Amino acid sequence: MSSEASHRPASHGGGNPLVILIISLCAAIVMAGGCGIVLEAFVIAAANLFELGSTFVWVASAANAALVLWLGLWTFARSWHVERRLRAGLEVDEPSWSILANFRA
């Protein structure tokens, strides 16, 4: 066993688009799903604690669903963008809040 480092350059991972799609989709599900569950628990707890009624639950749940949808799409787009940059041998750039900017760049 040698203690010397290898002089071979490291490969930049696989470039299979199906693998990138699955990774991006899983990241989006984990992020959006986890945040959505936690936020919905707060909505229901606040409605019960402060007796806010069913209208508050419906409105807050709709806002939560919109936020979760945006977060899921953004996470998918960002993961897809980062994987494409890494496959091309580029550095990871600063995140953009725009979903479309991650698909364009």
Buried (B, 14 or more C-beta within 10 A) or exposed (E): EEEEEEEEEEEEEEEEEEEBBEBBBEBBEEBBEEBBEEBBEEBBEBBEEEEBEEEBBEEBBEEBEEBBEEBBBBBBBBBBBBBBBBBEEEEEEEEBEEBEEBBEE
